Amino acid sequence: MVRPASGAHPRRVFAVLAIGVIGFGVLQSLVLPILPTVQHHFGTSQHDVTWVLTAYLLSASVATPILGRIGDTFGKEKVLVLTLAVLAIGCVLAAVAPSLGFLIAARAVQGIGGGVLPLSFGIIRDEFPPAGVAGAIGAVSGLLAFGGGLGAVVAGPIVDWLDFRWLFWFSAIAVAPAALLVALVVPASPVRLRSRINVPAALLLSAGLTALLLGVSQGPVWDWAPLPVISLFAAAALLLAGWVRVELRSTHPLIDMRMLRRPAVRTTNLAAVFFGAGQFTVVGFLPTYVQTPVSAGYGFGSSLTESSLFLLPQTLCMALFGVLSGLIGRRIGAKGSLLSGLVLTVVAYVGFAWFSTEKWEILVGSAVLGAGMGLSVAAMATIVVGAVPPEQTGVASGMSANMRTVGGCVGAAVMSTVVAGDPQLLVPSAGDWRNGFLFLAGCAVVALVAAVTVPVRRAGAVTVTVTARTDDPVRTAERTTR
């Protein structure tokens, strides 16, 4: 095996990165089972409390590409230490939050931890032998999904035994040492790029997503009043279109739209957006469903701990099938793994919509969903890494992860609107929940259709990459010879 230039042992580096990635994944989902508790504690509505999740995902969507760029310029290990430190500070702020608005702001600070992903991908690219880069990036993607499932499982017992604020105290205690380990173990970046932050693109992306999410989440509250809702949607369309235009013209884009010219990257990222709409949403809403009193005509009146256990099959199967994805991919190909995973997610969501009156039905659906998610996340990372030149692996993988996060932002907002149904009702109806789960199934179907169009690399094809500029590795041209 060829040693990296830094002399660092890849396994030690990977172990440290894994701690940070799992920590970030845990924080993505840690609050989801306790949203009803937070809603009751602050005396707010379901629409408003959903922003505890949405603000986190929105912040992560913008911070992920920005911190990736900063890391390329100033050193990935330094920026990763800073990112984990800010993540810990966000946890402390959330733990002492006196109001819902303060908690939402603290969650936005935690979302800056989204930079963990592109920074970890870049460090892997720098420190691992070329043959091990794709596998390590796929494993990190799987660990992120596993962390998300783990956070939802452990949240219930902690809140039942202590208080929801302890979720954030424990997270701060776990994340702070991770920052120290990165500083001690991860070597200085051997590669630095001359780059700058595309501030207009960052502002346009954040403003466009915020306008879109406000329109979706506040529409029912405003009774879908035409003027304010249409104004927000129109503003979102203009801002996001302006963002795409700025990115295409920039020599240092936050999210390199030119990569989308590659069919495998374009179609996989489209699938990632709609897959993410369900991935981040179901973990938050399924516990709420099972916590609903039986008197509502559905639900089981579960405690927080019990509701978290409904997610345990999903977490275990996600980890298992994430590990097995490499073996399965060698037999049926990465595209076959992705298609299989997405089919399982569709089956799970449809099952939740029509077969959710017994506890065992939810447990079986949770296991099926976890298997589908484990296969899908790992396969998407494998496809994207295989479709780009080695120097673009970190950027491309970060883009794919970010697309899932963006999808999660919109998915959570739409699900909240669909499930809430009539704002005058204190508890959503069974029909509202069925529509919500069918919405997630529809998202998974769109992801499946996009995945069908992912091109399969033919045996014997050789990809030749020509770098156009040495200071801008994302500008490349490729041709395929036979």
N, C-alpha and C positions, 0 to 999 in steps of 0.2 A: 504494500500500500504506500502511495506517495504521501509524505507528510506535508501539511500546510507550511507555508513559508514562515509563519509565526512560531512554529514549534509547539503550539498548544495542542493538547490531546483532544480530538473531536468529541470523545464520549463525555469528558468532563464539561466541555463547553455546552454540549447538547443538554446535559442534566441540569445545568444552571438555567439555560434558556427555557427548559420545560417547566421549571418552577414558576417563572414569570408568566409564561403563556397560560398555564393552568390557573394561576391567580387571576389573570385578566378574564379568562373564561368563566370562572366562578362568580366574579362580580357582575358579569353580564346577566346572570340569571338568579343571583342570590335573593333579590327583592321580589321576584315574581310570585312565589307562593304566598307572600305576605302582603300583597297589594290590598286585599280586603282589610287586613289589620291596620295598615297605614291609613287607608280611607276612613276607617272608623276612628282612629286615633286623632286625626286632624279634622274630622267632621266635614269631609269634602265629597265630591261626586266621583263616579267611576271614570268619567271622561277626564277629569283633572288628575286623578291619581295615576292614570296611564302614562302621564308625562314623566313619572319617575323612571320608567323604562325608555320612553321615547327620547328624552333629553340625553340620556347616556348614549344611545345609538346614534343620535344626530351628532353629538360631539365627537364620537369615535369616527364617524364617516368623514368628517373634515380633518381631524387630527391625524388619522392614519397616513394619508399621503404627505402631509406637511412634515411630520416628524421623520418620515422616511427620507425626504429630501435633506432635512437638516443633518441627519445622521451621515448621509453620503458626503456632506461637506465638512463637518466638524468632528466626525468619528462616531461610529455606530455605538460602541460600548459606552462612551460618555453620555450620549443622548439617551441610551437605554437606562442607565442609572438614574438620570434626571427624570425620565418618564415614570419609572417605578416609584421614585420619591414623590412625584406629584400625585400618583395614584394613591399612595398611602395618606397623603395630606387630604385628598378628597374623601377618603374613608373616615378620617377623624372629623371632618366637617359634617359629614352625614350623621355620624354618631351623636353629635351635639345639636343637630338641627332643631330649632324651636318652632318651625312652621313648615308647611308643605312647600312653599316657594323656596325656602332655604335648602330643603332637602333636594329639590329638583336642581337647584344651582350646584349643590355638592355633587350630584350625580353627573352633571355636565363636566365638572372638574375630573371626576373619575374616568369619563369617556376619553380623556386625553391619553389614558392608558392604551388606547387603540394603536398607538405608535409601537407597542411591543411587537406587533406582528411584522411589519416591514423591516424593523430593525433586526429582529431575530432571523428573518429570511436572509437579510444582507450579511449578517455575521456567519450564518451557515455557508453562504456562497464564498465568503472569504476564507473560512477556516477548515472546511471539509474538502477532501479529495473530490475531484470532479465526478467520479462515479457514485459518490455517496450523497451528492447534493439533492437530487430529486427525491430519494427515499427519506432523507431527513426533513425536507420541507413538507412532504406528505404526512410524516409522523407528527410534526408540529401542528399541522392543520387538524389532525385527528385529536390531538391533546386539547386544542382549543374547544372543540365540540364536547369532549369528555368533561372538561372543566365546567362548561355551561350546564351539563346535566348534573354534575356533582353539586354545584351551588344550589340548584333547586331542591336536591334531596336533603342536604344538611340544614337548610334554612328552617324547616318546620320544627325539628327538635330543639334547635337553639332558641327560637322564639317562644316555644311552649315552656321551656325550662327557665329562660331568662327574660329577655326583652328584645324587640326587633333592633334596637340600637346596638346590641352586642354583635349582630351580624357584621357591622362595620368596624367595631373595635377589634374583633378577631381577624378581619381582613387586613386591617392596618398592621397588626402584629405579624401577620404572615408575609405581607408584601415588603415591609421595610428590610428584613434580612435578605430577601431576594435581591434587592438593590445592592446590598453590601457584597453578596456573592458574585454578582456580575462585575463589580469593581475589582474584586480579588482574582477572579478566574478568567474572565474573558479578556484576551489581549487587545491592544490598541489596533484599530482598523489599519490593515496594510494598504488599503486602497482609499484614496480621497478623490472626489470629483469636484471640479469647479462648477458650482451650481448656485442657484439663488431661489428664494421662495417666490412663487407666483401669487402675490398678495391679491390681485384682482380676481384670480380664479378661486381662491379660498373664500373671499367675501361673496362672490356670486353663488358658489355651491352652497354655502351655509344659509344664505338668504333665500335661495330658491327652495331648498329642502324645508326650511322653516315655514315659508308661505304655503307649501303643499300640505305639510302636516297640520298646520292650523286650519286650513280649509276642510280637511278630512275630519279632524277631531271636533271642531267647533260647529260644523254644519248642523248636526242634530240639535245642539243647544240653541242655535239661531233659527231653528225650524226651517233650515235650508233657504233662508232669505236670499233672493237672487243676487242682489247687489253686492253684499259683503263676500259671499261665497264665490261668486263668479270673479270678483275682483282679486281674491286671493289666488284662485286657480290660474287666472290670466297672468298675474304677477309671477307665479311660480314658473309658468311656461316661458315667459320672457327671460327671467333670470337664469334658468337652467339652459336655455338656448344660448344666451350670452356666455355662460360658463363654457359650454362646448366650443363655441367660436374662439374664445380666448385660449383655451387649451390647445386647439388645433394650430393656432398661430404662434404658440410659445415654443421656444427652444428648450425650456425647462418646465414642462407641464407637471402639474400635481398628479394627474391621472393621464397617462399617455394614450390618447385616443387613437394614435397611429397603430398601436398594437391591435386594435379592433379590426384592422384590415386583414389580419390573419384569421381565416375562417374558424379554426379550432378555438382560438381565444375569444372571438366574437360570440360564437354560439354557446360556449361554456359559460361565459360571463352572463349572457342572457338567462341561461338556466339558473345561474347562481342568484340572480336578483329575485326570481320567483321562488326558488328554494328557500332563500333567506327569509322571505315573507312568512313562511310557515315555521322555519327552524326557531326563530326568536319569539314567535308569537304563541305557539302552542304551549310552550313551557310556562308561560305566564298565565294563560287562561284556563288550562286544564285543572290546576289546583283550585281555582275559583269555582269551577263547575262542580267538583266533588265536595267542596265546602258548603255549597248551597243546601239549606235545610230541605228535607224530604217534602215538607209541606208545600214547597213551590211546584211540585209535580215532577221534579227531577232532582239530581244530586243525592248525596248520601249524608249530609250534615257532618262531614269528616272534620276532625281536628287538623291543626296545621301539620303536626307530625304525620298523621295518617295520609293527608293529601300529598305530602312530600314522598311518601312511600309509593304512591301511584306512579311516580316518575322514576322509581328505582329500576324497573325492567328496561326503560328507555336508556338510562345511563349505562347499565351493564351491557346491553346489546350494542349500544353505540361504540363502547370501548372494544368489545369482542370483534365486531365486524370491521371496525377501523383497523385492528391488528391483522385480521384475515384478508383485508382488501387487496394486499399485495399478492397473496397466493391466488385469490379469486381472479384478480386482474391478469395474472399470467395464464390462466386457463381460458377466460372469455374476453380478455382485453379490458382496458380502462373504460372504453365506451360501454362495453357490456356491463361492467360493474355499475356505472352511472345509471344506465337505463334500469337495471334491476333494482337499485336503491330507490330511484324515483317511483317505480311501480309500487314498491312497498309503502312509500309515504302516501301515495294516493289511496291505497287500500286502507291504511290506518285512519286517515282523515274521514273517509267515507264511513268506516266502521264507527268512529266517534259520533258521526251525524245520525246514524240509524240504529246502532247497537250500543247503547250506553246506559241501559237501565239497571245493569248488574255490575257489581264491582269487578268480577272476573273479566267482563268484556273490556273494561277500561285497562286492566292489567295486560291483557293480550294485545290490545291496540297499542299500548305503550311500548311493548317489546317489539312489535312489528315496526313501529315508527323508529325506534332506536336502531334496529338493523338497517333500515333504509337510509337513515341519516349517516350512520357510520360508513356505509359503502359510498354514498354520494359525495361526502366531503373529501374523503381520500381520493376518489376517482377524479374529481374536479381538479385537485391540486396536481395529480399525475398528468392529466391531459394538458393543462396549461404549461407546466414545466417542460413537457415534451414538445411543445409547439413553438418555443422561443429559443433563441441562442443562449448559451450558458450565462453570459453577462447580464441577461434580462430576467433570470429566474426569480430573483427577489422582488423586482418591480412587478412582474406578471402575477406572482402568487399573492402579493399584497393587494393588487387590484382585484383579484378574484374574491379574496376575503372581504374587501371593502364593499364589493357589489352585494354580497350577502347581507352586510350590515345595513346598507341603504335599503335593500328589500325589507329587512326587518323593521326599519323605521316606518315605512309606509304600511307594511302588513299589520303592525301593532295598532296603528291609528285606525285603519279600516276595520279591523276586527273589533276594536272598541266601539266603533260606530254601529256596526252590524249587530253585535251582541246586546248593546244598550237598548236597541229598539226604541220604544216609546220613552222619552226622557222623563215622563210623569210617573213611570213605574219604578218602584224601589228595587224590584228584583226582575231581571230579564225573564222572558217566557222561554219555555222549552223550544218553541219554534225559532226564537231569536238565536238560541245556541246552535240549533241544527243549521240555520243559515250561516252562522259563523264558521262552523266546521266545514260546510260545503264550500265556503269561500276559500278556506285553506286548501281543500281538495282541488279547487279550480286553479289555484296558484301552482300546485304541484303538477297538474296536467299541462299547464303552459310550459313549466320547466321541462317536463318529459318531452313535449313536442320539440322544444329547442334542442334538447339533447339528441334527439333522433337525427338532427341535421349536422351533428358534430362529425367532421370528416375523419375517416380512418386512414392512418398513415400506411401506405402500401409497402409491402416488403420489397426491398431492393431500392427504395427511394433514398436519396442522399440529400440532405439539406446543406446548402452552402451559404454561409452568412458573410456578407461584405459590409464592413463597418464604414459608414460615411464620414464620421468625425470621431477622432480619438477622445475629445472632451465631452461627447454627447452620445453615450452608448445606446440610447434608445432609438437613434436614427439609424436603422439598418435596412438593407434590402436583402431579399432571399430569393433563390431560385432552386428548383428541384430538378435534378437530373436522374436519368434512369440508367 
